[in-house]
């Protein structure tokens, strides 16, 4: 990189949001520079080669859903969409008291699709606790975006209690679901964020999960980087930005820690909020002070991500999750030997997540591995005789922004108070939970400001009877 270089646009951060936004701009003919502080691109959705285990390890075991339409658009653009192994028939296998419960995924018109798992719910909760969902179902079927945001100041646990939800239903369904999907306990989760998830579960059907057959970085980093370079742009690693260059309310470019000044009429800040806030503070631009204060309100959800290589197979399942228990460590599990073709002939390689309060940063790696092996033994008898051939414990301080009460209405849009400075990232106002899909949609929203044409698809909406009820209420 020259000491002074000029681009059509600069993107700060080479995660999903940054690379996808840069690819959209490059496809439109712009010369884009992407700046990444780390030694490798990928951000919070990356992987690296673990020499000791001889395989590509993700930062945290990631899952893709059929609702990830923008993320899949990115994969189709770079030619890797076929590298996702979909699981269409079973949404998830739940492990509870060493029993395996398959949650079915069906495409019946909403809300009839819920009937597929009705017998299991009745057996587990009984009639009274199952019916206690009715007030929440009725609210979710009718609520619109404004109604969701009105609940942002309330925590999900208090809101469910105010609706008469039975305690056993809260523990069995809500704690398990929201810890896995939103990465915070109910008491620390915005009711708006919780209801947003539930209304989509209620009003959409046929959704299912998919799993990368390769390391997560390989899905999109090489392809996006190549697309950017084809238009004369570049992805620069080890290129930390010291401050934005702003004059008279317009962004001019960025100043790197190395001292280099890069110029561009557009800059896209595609960093998580806990990295964006210090950069905004160093910029010392009064127009950005409110955005800096907003970014500081967002906290990252900690993860402890563990991978165990075993000397035998645990069975054919790709993915399972433990029903919430306060004594548990891990929430969800992925057997990579049943997902990645190169591991098919070996023993199981299980990747798993301990999320939020379950991450236990104070535990030693030995303690994490021992508890994880114990939880695998609950899942499969074969694990009781298994020998651990390799292990990796990776701690992540901020995997995704926590949807705490008050944060849903704080999420900023793509435009900022400084002309030419845009935001992208899963924490911005995408009308989606913070996720890889939210990051990909934010990239499209930022790119369409520059290109002045519609790129982003509409956020997912309810349909069937649920959609009809919502439409009638709107009238």
Secondary structure, 3 states (H helix, E strand, C coil): CCCEEECCEEEECCCHHHHHHHHHHHHCCCCEEEECCCCCCCCCCCEEEECCCCEEEECCCCCEECCCHHHHHHHHHHCCHHHEEEECCEEEEEEECCEEEEEECCCCCCCHHHHHHHHHHHHHHHHHHHHCCHHHHHHHHHCCHHHHHCCCCCEHHHHHHHCCCCHHHHHHHHHHHHHHHHCCCHHHCEHHHHHHHHHHHHHCCCCCEEEECCCHHHHHHHHHHHHHHHCCCEEECCCCEEEEEEECCEEEEEEECCCCEEECCCEEECCCHHHHHHHHHHHCCHHHHHHHHHHHCCCECCEEEEEEEECCCCCCCCEEEECCCCCCCCCEEEEHHHCCHHHCCCCCEEEEEEEHHHCCCCCCHHHHHHHHHHHHHHHCHHHHHCCEEEEEEEEECCCCECCCCCCHHHCCCCECCCECEEECCCCCCCCCCCCHHHHHHHHHHHHHHHHCCCCCCCCCCCCHHHHHHHHHHHC
